[in-house]
Amino acid sequence: MSDVGAGAQNILAILVRNASTLNSATSIDDVYRSLADSLAYMSGSPCAVFVLEGGILRWVVSSKNDSGMSGEEFMPAGIIAEAIRTKNDMLADSEGSGIPQDLVSKHGMESLLFIPVTSGGNVAAIALVYSKAPLDLSAEVRAAMGILACQATRALDGLKLLQRFRRCSNELARVYDIQFRMTRSIDLEEAIESIVENAPAITRLQYCMVYLLEPDVRNIVSVKAPEAVEKNFGKLKFKVDELVASRIAIAERKPLFIEDARNYGKISQRIVRMLDFKSAIVLPLVARDRVLGVMWLYSTDYMVRFDEDDRRSAIALADQAAVIIDNARVFKELEGSYEKLKDLDRTKMEFFTLVSHELRNPLAVIKGFTELLYDGTLGPINERQKDKLERIRESVDRLTDMIGKMADISSFEMRQYPLNKISTSIYDMVNELVETMGFLFTNKHIAVEVDVPPGLPPVDIDPKRMEQVLLNLLNNALKYTPDGGRVTIKARDRDEDILVSVSDTGIGIPKKDLGQIFSGFYHSGYKLSYEYKGPGLGLAISRKIIESHGGRIWAESEAGKGSTFYFTIPKYAGSTEAAGPEAVNAR
Ligand code: ADP
């Protein structure tokens, strides 16, 4: 290679080699190093590269034949400033080149060539080729040097894209971690911890602190701060009105991006000194239109010039933190309400147990004496008295039935409900029941159809309890079906269970009530059913019984057209989630 630059063959070889070196470049310095060496080969003279940052040119690398310019930096002027402005390469001699005189003399720069390297459309660096003798470069060599600069531009843009991609993918991984922890736990501390841990990597700031606002007293209290801060200051608590940045962020519901905290007017310098802020972002935490707190992201070791990515990810982080805090609060409130409801329910059940226990004996006494009076055992009675006694007897029976149901429901709720399971034929059970109740249906001119295959396999159930369910469904069908209707009882053998249904052509249940009729003390709002009002406990008990057998009960209905009640009985123990007295007691 001659001193006056490369020949045509060499030019090609240098361009190819530069391209291949750039292909494997992993850092921006690698790109400049390859450019400096290639330009030096091409021109036969030393080359140094200066990056342009904040209007200052700072040396970064030199070709191997350069004597080194470590630490050199200067403001561009003269021709070099012109090269930056026009983005064109320019030749200069030592006079008016814009390079500081001491640098020129130290390196013997008589003839200089400035080649701007752009990235993202702006000049990112200047490659300086220099020599003691005048740089006599052919047009081909000058053109090829331009191509080298273009190659560098390509590589720089590629690397920057790669860096941005890496940053985004890192950010994504961390956002995912936060989301994962958020969904795995509704614990405020854990979720906030994940935000505080991941925030620095997502935003380029070093630390994150999350504060909750106590709106009544206008305090903000730290939920999570970096370890060192917690160690030095414990839980931080400030009056919002004594702070500047937080107060503005909360009042205006807008983030503040503070690049130079020490020279920023809208931040309390007491806090800046206390936590040693260099740069900071202060974000309001807003969820469902309420400000819940503020998040501070800050650096102490360096200043950050925020770019669009920083702004976007900081805002996204704050949004996440706000959702976490809001969810945790709602959950806590719900938990509190649930506990209160549970307490109420427990009290209700204890009351049921007490009342049903206390009323049972007096009712038995009333019933007993009523029977004695009615039978005439205690002396003769007239027809009017008999009629009234009949009424008393009916009312006592209704009360006894209700007290019995209340006792049943409470013992189910208190988990004191042993099932005595034995192998039972549903076919026999249905037929016996229909036979016993037959006259009731006949009296009301309701046709009863039984569609139960005799070959239905026997099932392990508590027959008394199952009978209670069927009886309740048949009673309801009878109660809610007007004269001349029809009631059908069906049973089907399926793979895992037996499906039993009781249909009627009665008054039906509006759709909106279907979900609630099994909850207890519920009467369908449908006006016709008021005439038939019972205690509203039968279906609730039926559900408890069916569920304790591991089955399911539900209803389908259309107001005015009729209802069908279904329930399933698992055929095999353990084929559904629970079966047997142990399961009931243990639940
Ligand atoms: P009740 O003692 O009131 O019959 P249930 O728990 O058995 O209590 O039923 C609850 C409510 O469901 C009833 O009040 C009624 O509104 C509705 N219901 C139950 N079975 C039927 C049916 N076959 N037809 C219409 N409505 C029904």
Boltz pocket constraint, residues with backbone or C-beta under 6 A from the ligand:
constraints:
  - pocket:
      binder: B
      contacts: [[A, 472], [A, 473], [A, 476], [A, 477], [A, 480], [A, 504], [A, 506], [A, 507], [A, 508], [A, 509], [A, 517], [A, 522], [A, 523], [A, 524], [A, 525], [A, 529], [A, 532], [A, 533], [A, 534], [A, 535], [A, 536], [A, 537], [A, 538], [A, 539], [A, 540], [A, 563]]
      max_distance: 6.0
